């Protein structure tokens, strides 16, 4: 038990680097899918008519449905 309290705590979140698949720019945040597709908020806004219907968006690569969280 004492050996566990001596170990430094690790953060569960890892620092991610994103690259938008539309504009090909490195971003601090992108909406992403498990298949690897990533889209930045700017490109998402431009393409919202084709990939979103409100609270959900559909990945254009694999067609999975994601909640906007």
C-alpha positions as CSV (number, residue, x, y, z in Angstrom):
1,X,0.0,0.0,0.0
2,X,2.7,2.5,0.8
3,X,4.4,1.9,-2.6
4,X,1.3,3.2,-4.4
5,X,1.2,6.4,-2.5
6,X,4.8,7.2,-3.3
7,X,4.3,6.9,-7.1
8,X,3.6,10.2,-8.9
9,X,0.0,10.5,-10.2
10,X,-0.3,10.4,-13.9
11,X,-2.9,12.4,-15.9
12,X,-5.4,10.3,-17.8
13,X,-5.6,12.8,-20.6
14,X,-2.9,12.8,-23.1
15,X,-1.9,15.9,-25.0
16,X,-3.2,15.5,-28.5
17,X,-2.2,17.1,-31.7
18,X,-4.9,17.4,-34.3
19,X,-4.7,17.9,-38.1
20,X,-7.8,18.8,-40.0
21,X,-8.5,16.5,-42.9
22,X,-10.1,19.3,-44.9
23,X,-7.7,22.3,-44.5
24,X,-4.6,20.1,-43.6
25,X,-3.6,22.5,-40.8
26,X,-2.5,21.6,-37.4
27,X,-5.1,22.6,-34.8
28,X,-5.5,22.6,-31.0
29,X,-8.9,21.1,-31.3
30,X,-10.7,19.0,-33.9
31,X,-13.9,16.9,-33.9
32,X,-12.6,13.4,-34.5
33,X,-13.8,9.9,-35.2
34,X,-12.5,6.5,-34.2
35,X,-11.5,5.8,-37.8
36,X,-9.0,8.7,-37.8
37,X,-11.1,11.4,-39.5
38,X,-10.5,14.9,-37.9
39,X,-12.2,18.2,-38.8
40,X,-11.6,21.6,-37.2
41,X,-14.5,23.8,-36.0
42,X,-13.9,26.3,-38.9
43,X,-14.2,23.6,-41.6
44,X,-17.0,21.9,-39.7
45,X,-19.0,25.2,-39.9
46,X,-18.4,25.4,-43.6
47,X,-19.5,21.8,-44.2
48,X,-22.2,21.5,-41.5
49,X,-24.9,21.2,-44.1
50,X,-23.5,17.9,-45.3
51,X,-22.4,16.2,-42.1
52,X,-24.6,17.5,-39.3
53,X,-28.3,17.6,-38.5
54,X,-28.1,19.5,-35.1
55,X,-26.9,17.6,-32.1
56,X,-25.2,14.8,-34.1
57,X,-22.6,14.6,-36.9
58,X,-21.9,11.8,-39.3
59,X,-18.3,10.9,-40.2
60,X,-17.9,11.2,-44.0
61,X,-15.3,8.4,-44.1
62,X,-17.0,5.6,-42.1
63,X,-20.5,7.0,-41.6
64,X,-20.5,6.6,-37.8
65,X,-22.9,8.9,-36.0
66,X,-21.4,11.1,-33.2
67,X,-23.0,13.3,-30.6
68,X,-21.7,16.9,-30.3
69,X,-20.2,16.8,-26.8
